[in-house]
Amino acid sequence: MMQEAREIITEQAAAKIEGGGKRRVISGKGLSRHSLFLRTCKECGVPFAVSKNHLWEEHGRILSLDSAQRLVIVERQIIAGILDKVAAKIGGEISSLYTRSKALDASQYVRSIMVGWKKLAAGYPAFKRPFYELLCDHSRILGLADASVIEYHRGRRLTIACTRCYSSALFAGDILGAIYAGEHRAADIEVEQTGGHIFFRARFLEGDPPPDMNGHSFSWEVPLPGHITYRRCNRCGIPFSVSFFSWNLDQGTMIDTHNGQPVALINVAGINRVHDQILSTEGDWVDGYLLETIKEMVDGILPGLEWKHRRPEERIRDLFFLAYRGMGNPIFTEKINDGIKARVENPFNYPLVAGIAASFLARGKPVKVEWERSMPGRLEIYVHFM
């Protein structure tokens, strides 16, 4: 996760590079017949589907191409684990709530990437199945799932299957969002796991329009000005830190080559919206639970990392990864009486970022963690060693 290490993608990915010329391509094994090769940047090797459809701001945020949505890069096991633990703790219809909220995010995101000829083609009935196949290809590139279209009946139903995905509840929402954008109607979806596969079976609802997007806000706090200076690729403009991920399209994974963990590039407005709803109904204990839960998960990844000896004020370097992952802008760390204080601006979610940062600052030692939102967009984290 940290920014200093890693200078190659992986031998496996590098072996797939074909030819030179003006464009760099990677074998499209695992992609649909519409994507025989994956176009990548000739200089840094990052797929254009990542670099051309997203913006890395100097404020510590990743935005969709239309700047309407915020995204983050996060380990699959962390996002799935958080949702599972919250659902088990609270019960009820939390999973379906995540699915419905994610569907609205996905619908807007699909509209942002389906531009030009893709947008025109998607409007014709004969191109509906290729439309969904291209979106399945995109899900593989973003590390969401090794998804494929199994069945499509025009105007009636769609079945997508995978063997692994970042979250069944959220990926079901991604599929619903694609249907909202492609069919301009609502749909029901069922998820079934059998024979080592996960099947997402959607049924289109005749005469029932998709949810009204007018009442759905993708907004977040106005970002505090940041002055992050990324070392960027001269050709595609993406931060070079992103080139240290590797892609296995056949498995639909994007791998952090530093810790070996599969990660996914996901939008977060829907997750934050559900968090706000749970917080309003359950109370403040939810934030403490989220912090401790995600810290515990990140703690499980940290033993694979190598730490450099740093003074408290230098430990900010351990948090640099937050920026290129879109999680926020790390400002400083400093010594306090019994620990370390850190400031992160523009966090994508206050308790989750506090838990992630605290895990890195604690380095496996027992700590007590406190946090506060000192002003809109500013997160203060206090890590007290025990």
C-alpha positions as CSV (number, residue, x, y, z in Angstrom):
1,M,0.0,0.0,0.0
2,M,2.9,2.4,0.7
3,Q,4.3,4.6,-2.0
4,E,8.0,4.0,-1.8
5,A,8.2,0.3,-2.9
6,R,7.5,-1.5,-6.2
7,E,9.2,-0.7,-9.5
8,I,7.7,-3.2,-11.9
9,I,4.1,-4.4,-12.5
10,T,4.8,-8.2,-12.3
11,E,6.6,-10.6,-14.5
12,Q,3.3,-12.2,-15.4
13,A,1.8,-9.0,-16.6
14,A,4.9,-7.8,-18.4
15,A,5.1,-11.1,-20.3
16,K,1.7,-10.3,-21.8
17,I,2.9,-7.1,-23.3
18,E,2.7,-7.4,-27.1
19,G,4.5,-5.3,-29.6
20,G,5.7,-1.7,-29.5
21,G,4.4,0.8,-31.9
22,K,2.2,3.7,-30.8
23,R,0.0,1.7,-28.5
24,R,0.7,-0.9,-25.9
25,V,-1.7,-3.8,-25.5
26,I,-2.1,-6.6,-23.1
27,S,-3.6,-10.0,-24.0
28,G,-7.4,-9.8,-23.5
29,K,-7.7,-13.3,-22.1
30,G,-10.9,-13.3,-20.1
31,L,-12.5,-10.4,-21.9
32,S,-15.4,-10.6,-24.3
33,R,-15.1,-10.9,-28.1
34,H,-15.4,-7.1,-28.2
35,S,-12.1,-6.7,-26.3
36,L,-9.5,-9.0,-27.8
37,F,-6.8,-6.8,-26.5
38,L,-6.6,-4.4,-23.6
39,R,-5.2,-1.0,-24.5
40,T,-2.7,0.3,-22.0
41,C,-0.3,3.2,-21.8
42,K,2.9,2.6,-23.6
43,E,4.9,4.3,-20.9
44,C,3.4,3.2,-17.5
45,G,1.3,0.1,-18.5
46,V,-1.9,1.2,-16.8
47,P,-5.1,0.3,-18.8
48,F,-6.6,3.3,-20.5
49,A,-10.0,2.3,-19.0
50,V,-8.5,3.4,-15.7
51,S,-6.4,6.4,-16.7
52,K,-8.8,7.9,-19.3
53,N,-12.0,7.5,-17.3
54,H,-10.9,8.9,-13.9
55,L,-9.2,12.0,-12.5
56,W,-6.6,12.0,-9.8
57,E,-7.0,15.4,-8.0
58,E,-4.4,17.2,-5.9
59,H,-6.9,17.2,-3.1
60,G,-6.5,13.5,-2.4
61,R,-9.6,12.4,-4.4
62,I,-10.3,10.2,-7.4
63,L,-13.2,11.4,-9.5
64,S,-15.2,9.9,-12.4
65,L,-14.6,11.5,-15.8
66,D,-17.6,13.7,-15.5
67,S,-16.4,14.8,-12.0
68,A,-19.8,13.8,-10.5
69,Q,-18.6,10.9,-8.4
70,R,-15.8,10.1,-6.0
71,L,-14.0,6.7,-6.1
72,V,-11.4,4.9,-4.0
73,I,-9.1,2.0,-4.4
74,V,-9.6,-0.5,-1.6
75,E,-8.8,-4.1,-0.8
76,R,-11.7,-6.4,-1.7
77,Q,-11.5,-8.3,1.6
78,I,-11.9,-5.0,3.5
79,I,-14.9,-3.7,1.6
80,A,-16.6,-7.2,1.7
81,G,-15.7,-7.7,5.3
82,I,-17.1,-4.4,6.4
83,L,-20.4,-4.9,4.7
84,D,-20.7,-8.5,6.1
85,K,-19.9,-7.4,9.6
86,V,-22.3,-4.5,9.5
87,A,-25.1,-6.7,8.1
88,A,-24.5,-9.3,10.8
89,K,-24.4,-6.7,13.6
90,I,-27.5,-4.7,12.5
91,G,-29.5,-7.3,10.6
92,G,-32.6,-6.3,8.7
93,E,-32.4,-5.3,5.0
94,I,-28.9,-3.7,5.1
95,S,-27.6,-5.8,2.1
96,S,-30.6,-4.8,-0.1
97,L,-30.1,-1.2,1.1
98,Y,-26.5,-1.3,-0.1
99,T,-27.6,-2.8,-3.4
100,R,-30.3,-0.2,-4.1
101,S,-28.0,2.7,-3.2
102,K,-25.1,1.3,-5.2
103,A,-27.4,0.9,-8.3
104,L,-28.0,4.7,-8.5
105,D,-24.2,5.3,-8.3
106,A,-23.5,2.7,-11.0
107,S,-26.2,4.1,-13.3
108,Q,-24.5,7.6,-13.2
109,Y,-21.0,6.0,-13.6
110,V,-22.1,4.0,-16.6
111,R,-23.4,7.1,-18.2
112,S,-20.1,8.9,-17.6
113,I,-18.0,6.2,-19.4
114,M,-20.4,5.3,-22.2
115,V,-19.7,8.3,-24.5
116,G,-19.3,8.7,-28.2
117,W,-19.9,5.7,-30.4
118,K,-20.5,3.5,-27.3
119,K,-23.4,5.7,-26.2
120,L,-24.9,5.7,-29.7
121,A,-24.5,1.9,-30.1
122,A,-26.1,1.2,-26.7
123,G,-29.3,2.9,-27.9
124,Y,-29.9,0.2,-30.5
125,P,-31.6,-3.1,-29.5
126,A,-29.1,-5.2,-31.4
127,F,-26.2,-3.8,-29.4
128,K,-27.8,-4.4,-26.0
129,R,-25.9,-7.6,-25.2
130,P,-22.5,-6.2,-26.4
131,F,-23.3,-3.2,-24.2
132,Y,-23.5,-5.5,-21.1
133,E,-20.5,-7.5,-22.3
134,L,-18.3,-4.4,-22.5
135,L,-19.4,-3.4,-19.0
136,C,-18.4,-6.9,-17.8
137,D,-15.0,-6.3,-19.4
138,H,-14.8,-2.9,-17.6
139,S,-15.6,-4.6,-14.3
140,R,-12.7,-7.0,-14.8
141,I,-10.3,-4.0,-15.4
142,L,-11.5,-2.2,-12.2
143,G,-11.0,-5.4,-10.2
144,L,-14.7,-5.8,-9.4
145,A,-15.4,-9.3,-10.7
146,D,-14.6,-11.9,-13.4
147,A,-18.0,-11.2,-14.8
148,S,-19.5,-12.6,-18.0
149,V,-22.9,-12.3,-19.6
150,I,-24.6,-15.7,-19.5
151,E,-28.1,-14.8,-20.9
152,Y,-29.8,-11.8,-22.3
153,H,-33.3,-11.6,-23.6
154,R,-34.1,-8.3,-25.1
155,G,-36.4,-6.2,-22.9
156,R,-36.9,-9.1,-20.5
157,R,-34.0,-10.3,-18.4
158,L,-30.2,-10.4,-18.0
159,T,-28.0,-13.0,-16.2
160,I,-24.4,-12.3,-15.3
161,A,-22.1,-14.8,-13.6
162,C,-18.7,-14.7,-11.9
163,T,-16.7,-16.9,-9.7
164,R,-15.5,-14.1,-7.4
165,C,-16.5,-10.5,-6.9
166,Y,-15.6,-7.7,-4.5
167,S,-19.1,-7.8,-2.8
168,S,-22.2,-9.7,-3.9
169,A,-24.5,-6.9,-2.6
170,L,-22.6,-4.1,-4.2
171,F,-22.0,-5.9,-7.5
172,A,-25.7,-6.6,-7.7
173,G,-26.2,-2.9,-7.5
174,D,-23.6,-2.3,-10.2
175,I,-25.7,-4.6,-12.5
176,L,-28.9,-2.9,-11.6
177,G,-27.3,0.5,-12.4
178,A,-26.2,-0.8,-15.8
179,I,-29.8,-1.8,-16.5
180,Y,-31.1,1.5,-15.4
181,A,-28.7,3.2,-17.9
182,G,-29.1,0.7,-20.7
183,E,-32.8,-0.3,-20.6
184,H,-34.2,2.9,-19.0
185,R,-36.4,0.9,-16.8
186,A,-36.4,-0.6,-13.3
187,A,-35.5,-4.2,-12.6
188,D,-35.5,-6.9,-9.8
189,I,-32.3,-8.9,-9.2
190,E,-31.7,-12.2,-7.4
191,V,-28.3,-13.5,-6.3
192,E,-27.6,-17.3,-6.2
193,Q,-24.3,-19.0,-5.3
194,T,-24.0,-22.5,-6.7
195,G,-21.3,-24.8,-8.2
196,G,-18.5,-22.3,-7.4
197,H,-20.3,-19.5,-9.3
198,I,-22.3,-16.5,-8.3
199,F,-25.3,-15.8,-10.6
200,F,-27.0,-12.4,-10.8
201,R,-30.4,-12.8,-12.4
202,A,-32.2,-9.6,-13.3
203,R,-35.7,-9.3,-14.5
204,F,-36.7,-6.1,-16.2
205,L,-40.0,-4.5,-15.1
206,E,-42.3,-3.6,-17.9
207,G,-43.5,0.0,-17.8
208,D,-41.7,0.7,-14.6
209,P,-39.1,3.5,-15.0
210,P,-35.8,3.5,-13.1
211,P,-35.6,5.4,-9.8
212,D,-35.7,9.1,-10.1
213,M,-32.2,10.5,-10.1
214,N,-33.2,14.0,-9.3
215,G,-33.6,13.3,-5.6
216,H,-30.3,11.4,-5.5
217,S,-27.2,13.5,-4.6
218,F,-23.7,12.5,-5.5
219,S,-22.3,15.5,-3.7
220,W,-19.9,15.5,-0.8
221,E,-18.2,18.2,1.2
222,V,-16.4,20.9,-0.8
223,P,-12.8,19.8,-0.7
224,L,-10.2,21.7,1.2
225,P,-7.5,22.9,-1.2
226,G,-4.7,20.3,-1.5
227,H,-1.3,20.6,-3.0
228,I,-0.3,17.0,-3.7
229,T,2.4,16.8,-6.3
230,Y,2.1,13.4,-8.0
231,R,4.9,12.1,-10.2
232,R,2.7,11.5,-13.2
233,C,3.1,9.5,-16.4
234,N,4.1,11.8,-19.2
235,R,1.9,10.0,-21.7
236,C,-1.4,9.3,-19.9
237,G,-1.1,11.6,-16.8
238,I,-1.9,9.0,-14.2
239,P,0.1,9.0,-10.9
240,F,3.0,6.5,-11.3
241,S,1.9,4.8,-8.0
242,V,-1.1,3.4,-9.8
243,S,1.2,1.6,-12.3
244,F,2.4,-0.6,-9.4
245,F,-0.9,-2.5,-9.5
246,S,-1.1,-5.5,-11.8
247,W,-4.1,-6.9,-13.7
248,N,-5.2,-10.4,-14.2
249,L,-8.1,-10.1,-16.6
250,D,-9.0,-13.8,-16.6
251,Q,-9.6,-13.6,-12.9
252,G,-11.0,-10.1,-12.9
253,T,-8.5,-8.9,-10.4
254,M,-6.4,-5.8,-9.8
255,I,-3.5,-6.6,-7.4
256,D,-1.6,-4.4,-5.1
257,T,1.9,-5.9,-5.8
258,H,3.2,-4.6,-2.5
259,N,0.9,-6.6,-0.2
260,G,-0.4,-9.1,-2.8
261,Q,-4.0,-8.2,-2.0
262,P,-6.8,-7.9,-4.7
263,V,-8.1,-4.3,-4.8
264,A,-11.1,-2.7,-6.5
265,L,-11.7,0.8,-7.8
266,I,-15.2,1.7,-6.6
267,N,-17.5,4.7,-6.2
268,V,-18.4,5.5,-2.6
269,A,-21.4,7.9,-2.5
270,G,-23.9,5.0,-2.0
271,I,-21.8,3.4,0.7
272,N,-21.6,6.8,2.5
273,R,-25.3,7.3,2.1
274,V,-26.1,4.0,3.8
275,H,-23.7,4.8,6.5
276,D,-25.5,8.1,7.2
277,Q,-28.9,6.3,7.3
278,I,-27.5,3.7,9.7
279,L,-25.9,6.4,11.9
280,S,-29.2,8.3,12.1
281,T,-31.2,5.3,13.2
282,E,-28.6,3.4,15.3
283,G,-26.6,6.1,16.9
284,D,-23.0,7.1,17.4
285,W,-21.8,3.6,18.3
286,V,-21.8,2.8,14.6
287,D,-18.8,5.1,13.9
288,G,-16.8,3.5,16.7
289,Y,-17.7,0.0,15.4
290,L,-16.7,0.9,11.8
291,L,-13.3,2.3,13.0
292,E,-12.4,-0.7,15.1
293,T,-13.6,-3.2,12.5
294,I,-11.7,-1.7,9.6
295,K,-8.6,-1.2,11.8
296,E,-8.7,-4.9,12.7
297,M,-8.9,-5.9,9.0
298,V,-6.0,-3.6,8.0
299,D,-4.0,-5.0,10.9
300,G,-4.3,-8.4,9.3
301,I,-2.6,-7.1,6.1
302,L,0.2,-5.2,7.8
303,P,2.4,-8.1,8.9
304,G,3.4,-8.5,5.2
305,L,4.8,-5.0,5.1
306,E,8.3,-3.8,5.9
307,W,8.5,-0.7,8.1
308,K,11.2,2.0,8.1
309,H,12.2,3.6,11.4
310,R,10.7,7.0,11.4
311,R,10.2,9.8,14.0
312,P,6.6,10.7,14.7
313,E,6.7,13.7,12.5
314,E,8.0,11.5,9.6
315,R,5.3,8.9,10.0
316,I,3.2,11.0,7.6
317,R,5.1,9.1,4.8
318,D,3.3,5.9,6.0
319,L,0.0,7.5,5.0
320,F,1.0,8.8,1.5
321,F,-0.9,5.9,0.0
322,L,-4.2,7.5,1.1
323,A,-3.8,10.1,-1.6
324,Y,-3.3,8.0,-4.7
325,R,-6.0,5.6,-3.5
326,G,-8.4,8.5,-3.4
327,M,-9.0,8.2,0.4
328,G,-7.9,11.7,1.4
329,N,-5.0,14.1,1.7
330,P,-2.5,13.3,4.5
331,I,-1.3,16.6,5.9
332,F,0.9,15.9,8.9
333,T,1.8,13.6,11.9
334,E,3.2,14.8,15.2
335,K,4.0,13.5,18.6
336,I,1.6,13.8,21.4
337,N,2.1,12.8,25.1
338,D,1.3,9.1,24.7
339,G,1.2,8.6,20.9
340,I,0.8,10.3,17.5
341,K,-1.7,12.8,16.1
342,A,-2.4,12.8,12.4
343,R,-4.5,15.0,10.1
344,V,-6.1,13.9,6.9
345,E,-8.2,16.3,4.8
346,N,-11.0,15.4,2.4
347,P,-11.5,11.8,3.8
348,F,-13.9,9.7,1.8
349,N,-15.5,8.5,5.1
350,Y,-14.4,9.8,8.5
351,P,-14.4,6.7,10.7
352,L,-13.2,4.4,7.9
353,V,-10.2,6.6,7.1
354,A,-9.5,7.1,10.8
355,G,-9.3,3.3,11.3
356,I,-7.1,2.7,8.2
357,A,-4.7,5.5,9.2
358,A,-4.6,4.4,12.9
359,S,-3.6,0.8,11.8
360,F,-0.6,2.1,9.9
361,L,0.4,4.5,12.7
362,A,0.1,1.8,15.3
363,R,2.2,-0.8,13.4
364,G,0.6,-3.7,15.2
365,K,1.0,-2.2,18.7
366,P,-2.0,-2.0,21.1
367,V,-3.6,1.5,20.9
368,K,-6.6,3.5,21.7
369,V,-7.9,5.6,18.8
370,E,-9.9,8.8,18.9
371,W,-11.0,11.0,16.0
372,E,-12.8,14.2,15.4
373,R,-14.1,16.2,12.4
374,S,-12.6,19.5,13.4
375,M,-14.2,21.3,10.4
376,P,-15.8,20.2,7.2
377,G,-13.2,18.2,5.3
378,R,-10.7,17.9,8.1
379,L,-10.1,14.7,10.1
380,E,-8.0,14.7,13.2
381,I,-6.8,11.2,14.4
382,Y,-5.3,10.6,17.9
383,V,-3.5,7.3,18.4
384,H,-2.6,6.6,22.0
385,F,-0.2,3.7,22.7
386,M,-1.2,1.5,25.6
